Amino acid sequence: MSTTWQVALGVEPDERLLALLRELEEKPVSRLTRHAAPCCAIAEAWFRATARAAVRRFGDEPRWISKRWEWGPTAWPIAWCEAIKEEALDCGALADLAAVAFEEAGREVVRVQLIDEASPEECEQWAVKWAAVPTAPRWIWHGLVYHETVSVRRSEGLRVWDPVSGRWENGKRAKAMLFFPARG
Ligand SMILES: [Zn+2]
């Protein structure tokens, strides 16, 4: 498991990418916070129970998360009790929820931060969507985007689950990645 950003094989680490990796060096993986009150314990207990019920019905893939929550800007920090009421959550919040859901399925989970390449059109479209929440963290840099996923150990090996699309990823667009333990 790497504790620093790793540039993907075959990717030329140009100045633009290196500057962004320096900027993101200390960025922690997104984690929902907890109020010092029962609200968040209740919210998390509800989520874990829902995740366990989904595992019994559909197996370990937490597709229900991307059906329940749309993908959209999140104003951080966000607590458990707030997140579960939202209509939309960003990839960091969705990755935190997906990690918990995989945990409930008994899977070994690793959190992943990555840098993807995106077209100017995609960046423009996403910037407009994100402008609606001015306190949402920056994740778009002229053709490079920050994204969070989870990596899960399954019988066929280590696989990357994209919590936004709700499916397994091949990770081919990633230019750089950083792995974190799911807890702690
Ligand atoms: Zn709360």
Boltz pocket constraint, residues with backbone or C-beta under 6 A from the ligand:
constraints:
  - pocket:
      binder: B
      contacts: [[A, 34], [A, 35], [A, 37], [A, 38], [A, 39], [A, 40], [A, 41], [A, 79], [A, 80], [A, 81], [A, 82]]
      max_distance: 6.0
